[in-house]
């Protein structure tokens, strides 16, 4: 994955935060991994896992969940929720708050397991009373405390998880009005369909609780909730549980590839052979110091070659 550099005076920490968060997330089976990052004068490069299953909407479509009346079956919903809980617990234990948990940011690997991706809005070093105050994210998955602009912590990720699981369980948003305004999330209560599984409903009510303190109290024991009955957490955490999705092997015949010569990138030449004007100033370049890294995993792979 490559990003063209853009001036980052307004948010100089965002790029490095994303790189550091991805490096720290490498210890979780349920977070997307970056094997390395490097840079040229005009581009930032991320060497990442290839996610054969695409994002969560792709996996749902491949599973036949495409109509408004389609919903995810309960066993699959439990597995998805359990893997995402494991991913969030790992991130929060390392002081990382993702701040943008949503369908598009959940990827599915070649074995059918889910992984939290896109750490572009992540914030670091959130421990104890060291909380966050600024608002980032999307209106439809922002927790009430973010919208009220009061200090918050990792509980905001579980609120967003509740919105994601509500969508998977009932194929609709928990707070439809929040697509255009924040009032619904701040003040309204989700409406559950008749016949909703009581354990699913209770789990979502606790995740979507407006009070972050009560939400945090619940999160501390979330694995014990009746919704997760039948889940072997040791197997899930070890990646030994049944994956939520079946991923078909895809042919590469229809893939288009654009060859980029490393020497051209280093010399600031684009794919058409034309020179590339620098995207940022020399002063702004200093803000990227510390961006490049190589993971221990990739170092080990290189030694085996």
RANOR-V492651 format. One line per field, one symbol per residue. burial: I if it has 16 or more other C-alpha atoms within 10 Angstrom, else O. Layout:
# RANOR-V492651
burial = ???
This chain:
# RANOR-V492651
burial = OOOOIOOOOOOOOIIIIIIIIIIIIIOIIIIIIIIIIOIOIIIIIIOOOOIIIIIIIIIIOIOOIOOOOOIIOOOOIIIIIIIIIIIIIIIIOIIIIIIIIIIOIIIIIIIIIIIIIIIIIIIIOIIOOOIIOOIOIOIIIIIIIIIOOOOIIIIIIIIIIIIIIIIIIIIIIIIOOIOOOIOIIIOOOIOOOOOOOOOIIOIIIIIIIIOIOOIIOIIOOIIOOOIIOOIOIOOIIOOOIOIIIIIOOOOOOOOOOOOOOOOOIOOIIOOOOOOOOOOOOOOOOOIIOOIIIOOOOOOOOOOOO
